[in-house]
């Protein structure tokens, strides 16, 4: 995934901005990592340079 895509990607659930955490990078491209929406607390994995932006349920904080 190219860094320039971060400027145009948004959360498919709430349309919020996405923050990136990079686990592996090669030749200026993100190969492994995660996109996170702070607005709705949803995580999107990046594997083999491909972000998985399929809509999913936001993660909820649970108190035990």
VOGU-3710 file (C-alpha; in Angstrom, 3 decimals, decimal comma):
1> xxxxxxxxxx> 0,000/0,000/0,000  1,427/3,361/-0,947  1,693/6,080/1,703  -0,143/8,473/-0,629  -3,333/6,399/-0,226  -3,547/7,472/3,418  -4,597/10,945/2,249  -7,692/9,633/0,466  -8,749/6,623/2,579  -11,419/6,939/5,241
11> xxxxxxxxxx> -13,228/4,536/7,545  -15,992/2,708/5,637  -18,070/2,499/8,835  -18,145/6,164/9,948  -16,057/8,023/7,306  -13,533/9,059/9,985  -9,804/9,541/9,422  -7,566/6,475/9,613  -4,299/6,208/11,542  -1,646/3,774/10,333
21> xxxxxxxxxx> 0,638/1,468/12,313  3,382/-0,003/10,137  4,778/-3,460/10,946  6,712/-4,009/7,682  7,676/-1,656/4,901  9,692/-2,168/1,720  10,717/0,311/-0,978  8,438/2,976/0,508  5,327/0,789/0,526  3,487/-0,515/3,573
31> xxxxxxxxxx> 3,417/-4,325/3,422  2,089/-5,239/6,864  0,340/-3,181/9,503  -2,991/-1,825/10,546  -5,311/1,085/9,922  -7,313/2,329/12,911  -10,281/4,673/13,130  -10,187/6,545/16,446  -13,697/7,846/15,845  -15,462/4,458/15,891
41> xxxxxxxxxx> -12,598/2,296/17,280  -12,445/-0,023/14,267  -9,244/-1,776/13,124  -8,425/-2,717/9,519  -5,456/-5,018/8,819  -2,912/-4,519/6,032  -1,467/-7,807/4,672  0,855/-8,183/1,681  0,394/-4,471/0,922  -3,399/-4,734/0,691
51> xxxxxxxxxx> -5,634/-2,938/3,221  -8,734/-4,936/4,206  -11,349/-2,179/4,396  -14,415/-4,401/4,455  -16,942/-2,819/6,830  -17,014/-4,500/10,210  -18,520/-3,844/13,580  -16,627/-1,315/15,712  -14,849/-2,738/18,747  -16,554/-1,906/22,011
61> xxxx> -14,793/-1,402/25,306  -16,254/-3,843/27,784  -16,076/-3,599/31,530  -15,989/-6,844/33,439
//
